[in-house]
Amino acid sequence: EEHSMLELEPPRHTRLRKLVLHAFTSRRISSLQPEITTLAHALLDRIETPEFDLLQKFANALPVIIIARMLGVPETNADKLLEWSHAMVGMYQAGRTYEMECAANKAASEFTAYLDDYIAYKRKNPEDDLLSELIKAEEAGDKLTTAELITTAILVLNAGHEATVHTIGNGVQALLQNGYGADVLTEDCIDATIEEILRFDTPLHMFTRWAYEDIDVMGHVIPQNTQIACMLGAANRDPSRWNNPEVFDPGRPIQTNTSFGAGTHFCIGAPLARLELRAALPVLFQRLPDLKLANTARYAPTYHFHGLSELIVRG
C-alpha cells in the first residue's frame, strides 16, 4: 500500500493519478466493448446445465479475463489472478484473521514477483496494453517507478475485479427479484438501469477518508485530520436524496450515486465497470430470456465489500 492511490493523499496522490490517467484513457476503455460482448457470449457457451451459479460461471470470470487482457498478461493465468485478488482483498475486510493476513501477504508477494518479470519484459517489448502504456506514461518528465507500476496493477486487479463481480451478482438478483430483464437493458434504458443497480445494492458499502479541514455536517463538527467512514450504501438509500429509496426502479431519473466515491479519490475504473455491465448484462438476458432465481441468494459474510456468496439461477 506504500504506493497505492487508495491510501495516498495529495501531492503524491495527484502525481500518481495524473500519470495513471495517461494510460487509463477513455479511448482505451471504450474500445473494449466488442471484446467484452464476445467474452460474455463465450462464457455462456461454456455453461452445460440449465441450473448454475452465475457468480462462478459468469460474474467472476468476465472482469478478471478483461483485466488480464488489459494488463497484457496471458489470460490463461486468470485463475491465478483471481486467487491472488481474493486473498489480497481479505486485508480490506472487517474481522480479518491472522490466517487471512498471511494469505494476503503471500498473494501480494507472489503477484509482485510475477509483475516484476512482466514489467521487465514490457520495457523491452512494449505492446498495446495497459502495462506498456503505464511504463510510457510521463508528466513533465516524471514517470512511474517499478514499485508504483506494480502497486497500480495490483489496484487495477483488486478494485476492478471484486466490486464488478458483486455489482453483476447484486444487479442480476435485483432485476430478477423485481421482474425485470431484457426490457430494461435496451439502448435507451440501459444507462439508467446500470445506475439504479449501483445505487440500490452498492458493491462497496464503506470507505474511510480523512478530513482536510474542520467540516460542519448538519451541525456536527468533524475536526481536521479526523478519519471518517463514508457509508456509501447508506448514502445511496438516503430518503432526502432519493424518492422511495428502498424500491428498485430502473426507470428512475439518473442522479449521481456514491458507489464509486467522489472528489479526489473518485474511482478511476468507474468507466470500465460501467462498460462491463453495459456490454455483459444485455448478452446474459438475450441469451437466457427465461432466466430465474433457482433459490434464495445469500450475502457473503464480508465487509466492506457487499456481495452474494452464490447466485444459483436457472436459464
C-alpha positions as CSV (number, residue, x, y, z in Angstrom):
1,E,0.0,0.0,0.0
2,E,3.0,2.3,0.2
3,H,2.4,3.5,-3.4
4,S,-1.4,2.9,-3.6
5,M,-3.7,5.7,-4.8
6,L,-6.3,4.3,-2.4
7,E,-4.2,5.2,0.6
8,L,-2.2,8.3,-0.6
9,E,-3.2,11.9,-0.3
10,P,-2.0,15.0,-2.3
11,P,0.5,15.8,-3.5
12,R,1.7,12.2,-4.0
13,H,-1.8,11.0,-5.0
14,T,-2.2,13.9,-7.5
15,R,1.1,12.9,-9.2
16,L,0.3,9.2,-9.4
17,R,-3.3,9.7,-10.6
18,K,-2.2,12.1,-13.4
19,L,0.4,9.5,-14.6
20,V,-2.1,6.6,-14.5
21,L,-4.7,8.6,-16.4
22,H,-2.3,9.0,-19.3
23,A,-2.7,5.2,-19.8
24,F,-6.2,4.6,-18.5
25,T,-7.8,6.7,-21.3
26,S,-11.5,6.7,-22.3
27,R,-10.5,5.6,-25.8
28,R,-8.7,2.5,-24.4
29,I,-11.7,1.7,-22.2
30,S,-14.4,2.3,-24.8
31,S,-12.6,0.1,-27.3
32,L,-13.1,-2.9,-25.1
33,Q,-16.9,-3.1,-25.6
34,P,-16.9,-5.6,-28.5
35,E,-14.4,-7.7,-26.7
36,I,-16.5,-7.8,-23.5
37,T,-19.6,-8.7,-25.5
38,T,-17.7,-11.5,-27.3
39,L,-16.4,-12.8,-23.9
40,A,-19.8,-12.8,-22.4
41,H,-21.1,-15.0,-25.2
42,A,-18.1,-17.3,-24.8
43,L,-18.7,-17.7,-21.1
44,L,-22.3,-18.5,-21.6
45,D,-21.4,-21.1,-24.3
46,R,-19.4,-23.0,-21.7
47,I,-22.4,-23.5,-19.3
48,E,-23.7,-27.0,-19.7
49,T,-26.5,-27.3,-17.2
50,P,-29.8,-25.3,-17.0
51,E,-29.1,-24.5,-13.3
52,F,-25.8,-22.9,-12.4
53,D,-24.0,-20.4,-10.1
54,L,-23.9,-17.2,-12.1
55,L,-21.1,-15.8,-9.9
56,Q,-18.8,-18.8,-10.5
57,K,-19.6,-19.3,-14.2
58,F,-20.0,-15.7,-15.4
59,A,-19.5,-12.8,-12.9
60,N,-16.2,-14.0,-11.5
61,A,-14.6,-14.9,-14.9
62,L,-15.6,-11.9,-17.0
63,P,-13.8,-9.0,-15.2
64,V,-10.6,-10.9,-14.4
65,I,-10.2,-12.0,-18.0
66,I,-10.7,-8.5,-19.2
67,I,-8.2,-7.2,-16.7
68,A,-5.6,-9.8,-17.8
69,R,-6.1,-8.7,-21.4
70,M,-5.8,-5.0,-20.4
71,L,-2.6,-5.6,-18.5
72,G,-1.2,-7.6,-21.3
73,V,-0.6,-10.8,-19.3
74,P,-1.8,-14.2,-20.5
75,E,-5.5,-14.8,-19.8
76,T,-4.5,-18.4,-19.1
77,N,-3.3,-17.0,-15.8
78,A,-6.8,-15.7,-15.0
79,D,-7.4,-18.3,-12.3
80,K,-4.2,-17.4,-10.5
81,L,-5.0,-13.7,-10.7
82,L,-8.4,-14.5,-9.3
83,E,-6.8,-16.4,-6.4
84,W,-4.4,-13.6,-5.7
85,S,-7.2,-11.0,-5.8
86,H,-9.4,-12.9,-3.4
87,A,-6.6,-13.3,-0.9
88,M,-5.4,-9.7,-1.1
89,V,-8.8,-8.1,-0.6
90,G,-9.0,-10.1,2.7
91,M,-6.9,-7.2,4.1
92,Y,-9.8,-4.8,3.5
93,Q,-12.4,-6.8,5.3
94,A,-13.7,-6.3,8.8
95,G,-13.0,-9.2,11.1
96,R,-10.0,-10.5,9.2
97,T,-8.0,-13.2,10.9
98,Y,-4.2,-13.7,11.2
99,E,-4.5,-16.5,8.6
100,M,-6.2,-14.1,6.1
101,E,-3.4,-11.6,6.7
102,C,-0.8,-14.3,6.0
103,A,-2.6,-15.4,2.8
104,A,-2.9,-11.7,1.7
105,N,0.8,-11.1,2.2
106,K,1.7,-14.3,0.4
107,A,-0.5,-13.4,-2.6
108,A,0.9,-9.8,-2.7
109,S,4.5,-11.2,-2.7
110,E,3.7,-13.7,-5.5
111,F,1.8,-11.2,-7.6
112,T,4.6,-8.6,-7.1
113,A,7.2,-11.1,-8.4
114,Y,5.0,-12.1,-11.3
115,L,4.5,-8.4,-12.3
116,D,8.2,-7.6,-11.8
117,D,9.1,-10.1,-14.5
118,Y,6.4,-8.9,-16.9
119,I,7.3,-5.2,-16.4
120,A,10.9,-6.0,-17.3
121,Y,9.7,-7.8,-20.4
122,K,7.4,-5.0,-21.4
123,R,10.1,-2.4,-21.0
124,K,12.0,-4.2,-23.8
125,N,8.9,-5.4,-25.7
126,P,6.1,-2.8,-25.4
127,E,2.7,-3.7,-26.8
128,D,-0.7,-2.2,-27.0
129,D,-1.7,-2.9,-23.4
130,L,-2.1,-1.1,-20.1
131,L,1.3,-2.1,-18.6
132,S,3.1,-0.9,-21.6
133,E,1.2,2.4,-21.5
134,L,1.9,2.8,-17.8
135,I,5.6,2.3,-18.5
136,K,5.4,5.1,-21.2
137,A,3.2,7.5,-19.1
138,E,5.0,10.7,-18.5
139,E,4.1,14.1,-16.9
140,A,6.7,16.9,-17.1
141,G,9.5,14.4,-17.4
142,D,8.2,12.3,-14.4
143,K,7.5,8.6,-14.8
144,L,6.2,5.8,-12.6
145,T,8.7,3.7,-10.8
146,T,8.6,-0.1,-11.0
147,A,7.2,-0.2,-7.4
148,E,4.5,2.3,-8.4
149,L,3.7,0.3,-11.6
150,I,3.3,-2.9,-9.6
151,T,1.1,-1.3,-7.0
152,T,-1.1,0.3,-9.7
153,A,-1.5,-3.1,-11.5
154,I,-2.5,-4.7,-8.2
155,L,-5.0,-1.9,-7.6
156,V,-6.5,-2.4,-11.1
157,L,-6.9,-6.1,-10.4
158,N,-8.3,-5.9,-6.9
159,A,-10.6,-2.9,-7.3
160,G,-11.5,-3.7,-10.9
161,H,-12.4,-7.3,-10.1
162,E,-14.1,-7.6,-6.7
163,A,-16.5,-4.7,-7.0
164,T,-17.5,-5.6,-10.6
165,V,-18.3,-9.2,-9.6
166,H,-20.5,-8.0,-6.7
167,T,-22.3,-5.5,-9.0
168,I,-23.1,-8.1,-11.6
169,G,-24.4,-10.5,-8.9
170,N,-26.3,-7.9,-6.9
171,G,-27.7,-6.4,-10.1
172,V,-28.9,-9.7,-11.7
173,Q,-30.6,-10.6,-8.4
174,A,-32.3,-7.2,-8.2
175,L,-33.5,-7.5,-11.8
176,L,-34.9,-11.0,-11.3
177,Q,-36.5,-10.4,-7.9
178,N,-38.3,-7.4,-9.3
179,G,-39.5,-8.9,-12.5
180,Y,-37.1,-7.1,-14.9
181,G,-34.9,-8.4,-17.7
182,A,-34.0,-7.5,-21.3
183,D,-36.8,-4.9,-21.3
184,V,-34.7,-2.5,-19.2
185,L,-31.4,-3.3,-20.9
186,T,-32.2,-1.8,-24.3
187,E,-30.1,1.0,-25.7
188,D,-32.5,3.7,-24.5
189,C,-32.9,2.2,-20.9
190,I,-29.6,0.5,-20.0
191,D,-27.7,3.5,-18.6
192,A,-30.5,4.3,-16.1
193,T,-30.7,0.6,-15.2
194,I,-27.0,0.4,-14.5
195,E,-27.1,3.5,-12.3
196,E,-30.0,2.0,-10.4
197,I,-28.2,-1.3,-9.9
198,L,-25.2,0.6,-8.5
199,R,-27.4,2.7,-6.2
200,F,-29.8,0.0,-5.0
201,D,-27.3,-2.6,-3.9
202,T,-23.9,-0.9,-3.6
203,P,-21.0,-3.3,-4.0
204,L,-18.7,-1.5,-1.6
205,H,-20.6,-0.3,1.5
206,M,-17.9,1.8,3.2
207,F,-14.7,3.6,2.6
208,T,-12.5,5.6,5.1
209,R,-11.2,9.0,4.4
210,W,-9.6,12.0,6.2
211,A,-10.9,15.4,6.8
212,Y,-8.5,18.0,5.4
213,E,-10.1,20.7,7.5
214,D,-12.9,21.2,10.1
215,I,-16.2,20.2,8.4
216,D,-19.7,21.0,9.7
217,V,-22.1,18.2,8.7
218,M,-25.6,19.0,9.8
219,G,-24.4,20.7,13.0
220,H,-21.8,18.1,13.8
221,V,-18.2,19.3,13.5
222,I,-15.7,16.8,12.2
223,P,-12.2,18.1,13.2
224,Q,-9.3,18.4,10.8
225,N,-7.2,15.2,10.5
226,T,-10.1,13.0,11.7
227,Q,-10.5,9.7,9.9
228,I,-14.2,9.2,8.9
229,A,-16.1,6.3,7.5
230,C,-18.1,7.2,4.4
231,M,-21.2,4.9,4.3
232,L,-21.7,4.6,0.6
233,G,-24.5,2.2,0.9
234,A,-26.5,4.4,3.3
235,A,-25.9,7.5,1.1
236,N,-27.5,5.6,-1.8
237,R,-30.6,4.9,0.2
238,D,-30.9,8.4,1.7
239,P,-34.6,9.4,1.6
240,S,-33.8,13.1,1.4
241,R,-31.9,12.4,-1.8
242,W,-34.0,9.6,-3.4
243,N,-37.7,9.0,-3.7
244,N,-38.7,5.6,-2.4
245,P,-35.1,4.6,-2.0
246,E,-36.0,1.0,-0.9
247,V,-37.7,0.4,-4.3
248,F,-35.6,-0.9,-7.2
249,D,-36.7,1.3,-10.1
250,P,-34.7,1.1,-13.4
251,G,-36.8,4.0,-14.7
252,R,-35.6,6.3,-12.0
253,P,-34.1,9.5,-13.4
254,I,-30.3,9.3,-13.4
255,Q,-28.7,11.1,-10.5
256,T,-25.1,10.9,-9.1
257,N,-24.8,8.0,-6.7
258,T,-21.9,7.4,-4.4
259,S,-20.9,3.8,-5.4
260,F,-17.6,5.0,-7.0
261,G,-16.9,7.6,-4.3
262,A,-16.4,11.2,-5.1
263,G,-13.9,14.0,-5.4
264,T,-10.1,13.4,-5.3
265,H,-10.5,9.7,-4.9
266,F,-13.3,9.1,-7.4
267,C,-12.8,5.6,-8.8
268,I,-10.5,5.7,-11.8
269,G,-12.0,2.4,-13.0
270,A,-15.7,3.6,-13.0
271,P,-15.9,3.9,-16.8
272,L,-14.6,0.3,-17.2
273,A,-17.1,-1.1,-14.6
274,R,-20.0,0.6,-16.3
275,L,-18.9,-0.6,-19.7
276,E,-18.6,-4.2,-18.4
277,L,-22.2,-4.0,-17.1
278,R,-23.4,-2.3,-20.3
279,A,-21.9,-5.0,-22.5
280,A,-22.4,-8.1,-20.4
281,L,-25.9,-7.8,-19.0
282,P,-27.8,-7.5,-22.3
283,V,-26.0,-10.6,-23.6
284,L,-27.0,-12.5,-20.5
285,F,-30.7,-11.7,-20.7
286,Q,-30.8,-12.0,-24.5
287,R,-29.2,-15.5,-24.4
288,L,-31.3,-16.6,-21.4
289,P,-34.6,-14.8,-21.7
290,D,-36.3,-17.1,-19.2
291,L,-33.6,-16.6,-16.5
292,K,-34.9,-17.1,-13.0
293,L,-33.6,-17.3,-9.5
294,A,-33.3,-21.0,-8.5
295,N,-33.2,-20.4,-4.8
296,T,-32.8,-17.5,-2.3
297,A,-29.4,-15.9,-2.6
298,R,-27.4,-15.2,0.5
299,Y,-24.9,-12.4,1.0
300,A,-21.3,-13.4,1.8
301,P,-20.2,-12.6,5.3
302,T,-17.8,-9.9,4.1
303,Y,-17.4,-6.2,4.8
304,H,-16.7,-3.6,3.4
305,F,-17.4,-5.4,0.2
306,H,-21.1,-6.3,-0.2
307,G,-22.0,-9.2,-2.4
308,L,-23.5,-12.6,-2.7
309,S,-21.8,-15.9,-1.7
310,E,-23.5,-17.5,-4.7
311,L,-26.3,-16.8,-7.1
312,I,-28.0,-20.0,-8.4
313,V,-30.1,-19.3,-11.4
314,R,-32.0,-21.4,-14.0
315,G,-31.9,-20.5,-17.6
